[in-house]
Amino acid sequence: MRKKLEKITLGGGCFWCLSPCFEMLNGITKVTAGYSGGKKENANYKDVCTGTTGHAEVIEIEYDPEEISFSEILDVFWFLHDPTQLNRQGNDIGTQYRSVIFYRNEEQKILAQESLKKSESSDLWKGKYVTEIVPFKEFYPAEDYHQKYYEQNPNQPYCSYTIAPKIQKFKARFNYKLKAEYQKRNVDKNQA
């Protein structure tokens, strides 16, 4: 019998930064970089980069709720980006880099609102969160070269200096939730 998988679409800056981390989590079956939340149909990178289409760079996550909960996914989301920055993440500036949760049903909406309040009251980030929580409408997959970008381009400067340190912090914080092949091994050197 096939498992019932669910989806959520999240924007937290550059999709290259979010994708590799979510792909490492137990219960995540697929992560697709793409665009959502805009006016124009058939979004593409060139148009979205102008900041005029209204789309955000996002990742669409397909997951097994029996292995990872919606709330656990949002805990990772809050950790991976700064939700207090309006229309930017670091040097990536524009509405396409906004912090946004596109919910697919009322339960996701309520859980997202609760999760935002919980994270905002923690000491994770200083300041008021500007994350939008809006209904999902459309998702347009990004061009093929954006999929698994970090995995295919680890030595590209943006990957080396921006994404790699983020992945290391993520792995240290969420090691217990990672798929076995990504978990740190505490191997005694005498046994190796």
Buried (B, 14 or more C-beta within 10 A) or exposed (E): EEEEBBBBBBBBBBBBBBBBBBBBBBBBBEBBBBBBBBEBEEBBBEBBEEBBBBBBBBBBBBBBBEBBBBEBBBBBBBBBBBBBBEBBBEEBEBBBBBBBBBBEEEEBBEBBEEBBEBBBEEEBBEEEBBBBBBEBEBBBEBEEEBBBBBEEBEEBEBBEEBBBEBBEEBBEBBEEBBEEEBBEEEEEEEEE
